[in-house]
Amino acid sequence: MIDINDSKHMSNSYNGQKYEYSVETIPADYSPLLSQIPDKPSILYVRGNKELLIQPGATYICIVGSRRFTSYGKEACEVLVKSLKGQDVIVVSGLALGIDGLVHDICVSEGIKCIAVPGSGINDDVLYPRSHQFLAESILNSGGLLLSEFEPSTRASPWSFPLRNRIMAGLSHAVLVIEGEHDSGTLITARMALEYNRDVLALPGSIFSDASLGPLDLIKKGAVPICGPTDLHEALGLKVDKLLFDAPDESLTYNSSTDDELVILRLLNEPRGRDFLHKESQLDFTKIQILISILEIKNMIKEEFGMISLTEKGRVIMRKLKQ
């Protein structure tokens, strides 16, 4: 028999130092959002700040992606997650290798509250993946939360991850998929979100990249494409501060852009189409598509009615190049 609101004290050692921690048992409907799903668990096991589950007015977003992310996915993830700093937002992810771990790491470094839902119990000796033990401690030390429906000593297994994914979707108002192949477990979270009547957001990517096939398929089925921080904030119903994203950042230099990105920026002395950029840059068309997406994420360019032009940030870069 399990006592709701019970707390068990555990101990472990790290670098020869013994420390103690507690695992608390709470009812699943402690979270108003999770209480709404039809297949909610009866209880949850938590470590850390459980008050994150009941923040009035906060927006909860689950951000997930592939374990094998691309450089584009990594850069897009960093820009999008960092844009949430200072907002009344709580980020949910799965503590997994790849995008999930990157999301948590950014949240910790930027002071964004986050909830980690591993595919295992939350005792230190079974926490999965083992390589994220330190990350889990960092989440807790920064005021975050570890949460699972599994008994604390449960080891990760193939069946535990789909169950975990439904918890992440249930805890959130929206799910953002950064990258994932057609058969990625990430898409399970998106499908569950649709079933729970949550918003599904996806990062567009190259049609030639396997990592983007999942998000592109979601967009084709109605997911909201997220091409930058403004899109993300609008999709979440947050106040969009145009100055925050579009005003010149005098700290920007050309060193923040790759050589190929600068090739594209130099060609945009006036609005241009993709075919023009392909012809004049002599870069592979697939490469052009990826560069355009990256520069949009960086808010250096924008595309309207098929024409691509510099944003104010992009113009700042070009002015610095001419100095």
C-alpha positions, 0 to 999 in steps of 0.5 A, a space after each residue: 500500500 502506497 501512502 500519498 504524500 509520503 516521503 522516503 529518504 535515500 542516500 548515495 555517494 558521489 566522488 566519495 562524498 555521501 549525500 541524502 535525498 528524498 523521494 516524495 509520493 503525490 497524487 497525479 492530479 496534483 498537476 491540473 494539466 495532467 489531471 485532464 488526460 484520460 489515462 493519467 497515472 494514480 500517483 507520481 514520484 517526485 524529487 525537487 520543487 513540486 510547486 512547479 506543477 501548480 504555477 498559476 498563469 504559467 505556460 508549460 511547454 514540452 520540448 523534445 527531439 532526436 537523440 542524434 541531432 544535427 548542428 542545425 537542430 542544436 543551434 535552433 534549439 539553443 536559440 528557441 529555448 534561450 528566448 524563453 528566459 524571463 518568461 512565465 514558462 516552465 519547460 518539460 523534457 525527458 532527460 534523454 540523450 540528444 535534444 532532451 538533455 540539451 534542453 535541460 542544460 540550456 534551462 539550467 544555464 539560463 535560469 529557466 525552470 524545468 521538469 525532467 521526466 526520465 524513462 526510469 525511476 528517479 532513484 540515483 542508482 537507476 536514473 536513465 541515462 547514467 551519463 545525465 546523473 550530474 545534469 539531473 542534480 543540476 536541475 534539482 539544484 537550480 530549483 527544477 523537478 524530477 518526476 516519474 510515475 514509476 516506482 523509484 527503483 524501476 530501471 528503464 526498459 523499452 516499454 517505459 519510454 512510451 508511458 513516459 512520453 504521455 506524461 510529458 505531453 499531459 503535463 504541457 500546454 504544447 509540445 515542440 518537436 525539434 528533430 526526429 526521424 519518421 520512426 522516432 519515439 519523439 513523435 509518440 509525444 506529439 501524437 499523445 499531445 494531439 490526443 490530449 488536445 494540446 498544441 503541437 509545434 515543429 521546427 521546419 528543416 531540410 527535406 533531405 535530412 532524415 532528422 527533419 522528416 518527423 517535424 515536416 510530417 507533423 507540419 503537413 498534418 497541421 502542426 504549427 511551424 516554428 521558424 524563430 523566437 517570435 513564432 514560438 512566443 506567438 504560438 504559446 500566447 506569450 507577449 511578443 517583444 519585437 524589440 527583444 528579437 529584432 533590435 540591433 545587438 551591438 555585441 554581434 560580430 561577423 565571428 558569430 556567422 560561418 563563411 557560408 552564412 556570410 555569403 548569403 548575407 552579402 547577397 542580400 543587399 536587396 530582397 532576393 529569391 532562393 533561386 538567385 541565392 543558389 545561382 549567385 552563391 554557387 552553393 548546393 541548393 540543399 545547403 542554401 535551404 539549411 542556411 536560410 533556415 539557420 539565418 531565420 532562426 538567428 533572426 538575421 533574415 526574414 522571408 515574405 512572399 517568396 523574397 528573402 531580406 535582411 532583418 535589422 540584426 542582419 544589417 548590423 552584421 553587414 555594417 560591421 563587416 564594412 567597418 
